[in-house]
């Protein structure tokens, strides 16, 4: 453990957090790497509490997704890690900009998911 989450919130449909690094030597090494921009990826550990299954050709309850897909409707975060290579490149330390190429964060995640599924089948 390198520190603690001071506060966490949702802003513009994105998870945000303010963290405080510990004062020990190991934490300081990582903090300096974050400060210099060497480490800027973030990984979030979470548990899904409620899932909406959207059948093929159907639309999710909020109208944003077309099936087949599963939509996490309630989830509980339990850790934030600073990582060198995040699973989702649209998130990270100090990332306040929108998704790449003018995509919404949801469209960007769908593209990432599609790319991952294509890698499995090719």
NORURGI-V310705 format. One record per residue. RES is the residue in three letters. PSI is psi in degrees with one decimal (999 if undefined). NEAR is the number of other ideal C-beta (glycine too) atoms within 10 Angstrom. Layout:
RES PSI NEAR
RES PSI NEAR
//
This chain:
UNK 132.9 8
UNK -5.0 17
UNK -155.9 16
UNK 156.7 10
UNK 120.7 12
UNK -41.7 9
UNK 154.6 9
UNK 145.3 13
UNK 169.0 9
UNK 130.3 8
UNK 124.4 8
UNK 43.4 9
UNK 27.5 9
UNK 141.8 14
UNK 133.6 15
UNK 152.8 12
UNK 146.2 14
UNK 122.2 9
UNK 157.3 17
UNK 121.6 13
UNK 147.7 18
UNK 168.8 14
UNK 5.2 9
UNK 170.4 11
UNK -44.1 7
UNK -42.1 11
UNK -38.4 15
UNK -38.7 13
UNK -48.0 12
UNK -42.7 16
UNK -43.5 19
UNK -36.3 12
UNK -37.2 14
UNK -45.2 18
UNK -37.8 11
UNK -13.1 9
UNK 0.2 9
UNK -42.8 10
UNK 119.1 18
UNK 0.9 17
UNK 153.0 17
UNK 138.5 21
UNK 138.9 15
UNK 128.5 17
UNK 132.8 10
UNK 164.0 13
UNK 131.4 10
UNK 125.1 12
UNK -31.4 10
UNK 129.2 9
UNK 134.4 11
UNK 121.3 15
UNK 124.1 11
UNK 116.1 17
UNK 156.7 10
UNK 130.0 8
UNK -8.3 8
UNK 167.2 12
UNK 144.7 12
UNK 164.3 16
UNK -34.4 10
UNK -0.1 9
UNK 8.0 7
UNK -23.0 12
UNK 144.6 17
UNK 133.3 13
UNK 165.1 15
UNK 132.9 11
UNK 166.1 15
UNK 137.6 13
UNK 121.6 17
UNK 114.5 12
UNK -32.7 13
UNK 134.0 10
UNK 155.0 14
UNK 113.9 9
UNK 145.1 13
UNK -6.2 9
UNK 153.3 10
UNK 130.1 18
UNK 142.3 11
UNK 126.4 20
UNK 158.9 13
UNK -33.9 9
UNK 102.5 7
UNK 155.9 18
UNK -31.5 12
UNK 108.3 16
UNK -3.9 13
UNK 0.5 17
UNK 160.3 19
UNK -179.0 16
UNK 126.8 15
UNK 12.8 9
UNK 96.2 16
UNK -8.4 8
UNK 166.7 7
UNK -175.1 14
UNK 158.0 20
UNK 155.9 12
UNK 28.5 8
UNK 12.5 8
UNK 150.8 14
UNK 162.9 13
UNK -32.4 16
UNK -40.8 13
UNK -39.6 13
UNK -42.5 19
UNK -38.7 15
UNK -41.2 14
UNK -42.6 15
UNK -46.2 15
UNK -42.1 12
UNK -43.3 10
UNK -40.4 9
UNK -40.9 10
UNK -32.6 10
UNK -36.2 9
UNK -35.5 8
UNK -37.9 6
UNK -8.6 5
UNK 999 5
//
